[in-house]
Each structure stands twice: as C-alpha cells, then as structure tokens.
Amino acid sequence: MATQDKILTVSQIAKFFGVSQKTVWEWCKKGLLPAFKIGKDWKIRQSDLQKMIHQKIHSPKAQEKLF
C-alpha cells in the first residue's frame, strides 16, 4: 500500500525556514517553492520541498560557496 505524501501549509514552511508567512506566500507566487493552491491556500508537498532543498544544496553554486 502506498503512503500519502504529507502536505505542508504556509505556516509550517514559514516556521521551518524561520521567515514570515508573507515571505512564503511571495516565494509561492514567484515560483520559488514547488507549491500549489487549494482554494486560496498555498500548499507544498513535503517530498517536493525535500527534493528542492536537496537540489539547492547539491547545485554547483552551493558547492562553490563551500570552498
């Protein structure tokens, strides 16, 4: 049986990144987060967020900053 992906709210994402909810809304609107809307509310799949973070950490630009 497949497990369902956890859906995160703007509030949860804001708390995770230590930013305001308004900042997360702006990120969603600009396409900086892999978000989708349900009604008026932005939602983010946990697996999509994890993939995005992994890609950012392992990007060539991130690697350059380490050295």
NORTAWO-V391047 format. One record per residue. RES is the residue in one letter. OMEGA is omega in degrees with one decimal (NA if undefined). NEAR is the number of other ideal C-beta (glycine too) atoms within 12 Angstrom. D_CENTER is the distance of its C-alpha to the mean C-alpha in Angstrom with 2 decimals. Layout:
# NORTAWO-V391047
res-><RES RES>
omega-><OMEGA OMEGA>
near-><NEAR NEAR>
d_center-><D_CENTER D_CENTER>
This chain:
# NORTAWO-V391047
res-><M A T Q D K I L T V S Q I A K F F G V S Q K T V W E W C K K G L L P A F K I G K D W K I R Q S D L Q K M I H Q K I H S P K A Q E K L F>
omega-><-178.8 176.8 178.9 177.5 178.9 178.2 -177.6 178.8 175.9 179.6 179.9 179.4 178.8 179.5 -179.3 -177.5 -179.5 179.4 179.3 176.0 178.6 178.0 179.4 176.9 179.0 177.5 180.0 -178.8 -178.5 -180.0 -179.9 174.9 178.5 -172.0 175.4 -177.5 168.4 -172.5 178.5 -172.9 173.7 177.8 179.3 175.6 -178.9 -178.7 177.8 178.6 179.2 178.1 -179.2 179.7 179.4 180.0 -180.0 -178.7 -176.0 178.6 178.5 179.4 179.5 179.8 178.5 -178.4 -179.7 -174.3 NA>
near-><3 4 7 9 17 16 22 28 23 31 20 22 36 23 15 20 21 10 19 15 21 15 22 30 25 19 24 28 15 12 12 20 32 25 27 18 15 13 7 9 20 32 27 35 23 21 17 22 29 18 17 23 20 13 15 18 15 14 14 12 12 14 11 9 10 10 7>
d_center-><26.23 22.54 19.99 17.49 13.77 12.44 10.76 8.77 9.87 9.15 11.55 10.02 6.71 9.41 11.57 9.47 9.08 12.52 12.21 13.60 12.37 13.88 11.73 8.47 10.76 11.81 8.58 8.31 12.04 12.11 9.90 7.77 4.51 5.85 7.02 10.66 13.33 15.79 18.59 17.46 14.33 10.74 9.12 6.20 7.92 7.67 9.22 7.04 4.11 7.49 8.94 6.86 7.59 10.99 11.73 11.18 13.34 15.88 16.23 19.76 18.86 17.23 20.32 22.63 21.39 22.32 25.89>
